[in-house]
Amino acid sequence: MHRVLIQSATYQECRAAVEKVFELFPLDVAGKKVLLKPNVLRAARPEEAITTHPALLAAVIECLRERHPATIVVGDNPGVMGYGANEECFRYSGLLDAAAGHYRNIGLDSVEVEFAAEYGGSISVSRDVLEADVVISLPKFKTHGLTVMTGAIKNSYGILPGAQKAHFHKLAGSPEKFHELVVEVFRLRVPDLFIMDAVLGMQGNGPASTELRWIGRILAADNAVALDAVVARMMGLAPERLGFMRKAQGLGLGEYDAACIELHGELTPIPDFKVPSLGGDAVAHARGLHTLILKSVLLRPTVDPARCTVCGACVAQCPVQALEIVDDAPRVDPTRCIVCFCCQEMCPERAITLQAPCPAA
């Protein structure tokens, strides 16, 4: 039996709700490394409800500091619009200040792990995610054009640094396959606790819609399938109709049947909540988004020789050893590059930009 907490909350008073989360789901984190993973899609103001609200992050950190002395790391890998601007996304969204000195750019160091053969057999995951003793996921209550809703399971897609996310979007090729891909990434490192910002939610064609809904809730669970099932029902969706939910349950990652979920709080469906098409049509026709994804897959580091001092910082910081110094200039191996933007971020001379290659003549 899975347990899901549904607690009334505002951003001004969400600390009380977070206290109840840790009472219901106690964690032994003393002396351990704890990773807090918010949803940071891109640089967006808190009131846009695109990212996890800083008030929730601050409340979680305060509770951990007071009750459970631990080494805390706060990090995420932003999406297409945030590649190469990790810290800027955190600063603009208010999450950098809320992190209270615990922020880390987790996109700068990754580990290659085995992955499904149909996606190349390997994938790079932020090292901080894999080396954390405890991972607490802080997803956002909102819709998503490709997966219909985004929540506990989808939030883990951010453990992939750089444009890998866009690359695998492309490899999936269809909404149905992307539903499965999201679950495959999720189970690489299943978080230990999920605390969802459902105070101000998003409806319509998310994950960056302008149509917002006041939900007034903090949700929490130690099982992602159960939490997402509750979110789906609040949105008026049947969990079994969502591909990623069927995939996750089929892999034994949790149960979405209401009889298998013990609710702590009241589950009330939101009247007239707007959701994208179950077939993923909302994103299938969003040509602008597809163009962004395809362009980000093609981007590669390009060095300005007038600025480059051949200091080697880019080579040293590349997590997949895709750069080397050739003829007194950095050169990228496009077959290895994962477009994580580490070289651009770490270049002291700002000599590196990300550009798509010129088409062959």
Secondary structure by P-SEA (a helix, b strand, c coil): cbbbbbbbbccccaaaaaaaaaaacccccccbbbbbbccccccccccccccccaaaaaaaaaaaaaccccbbbbcccccccccccaaaaaaaacccccccccccccccbbbbbbcccccccccccccccccccbbbbbccccccccccccccccccccccccaaaaaaaaaaccaaaaaaaaaaaaacccccbbbbcccccccccccccccccccccccccccaaaaaaaaaaaacccccccaaaaaaaaaccccccccccccccccccccccccccccccccccaaaaaaaaaaaaabbbbbcccccccccccccccccccccccccbbbbcccccccccccccccccccbbbbcccccc
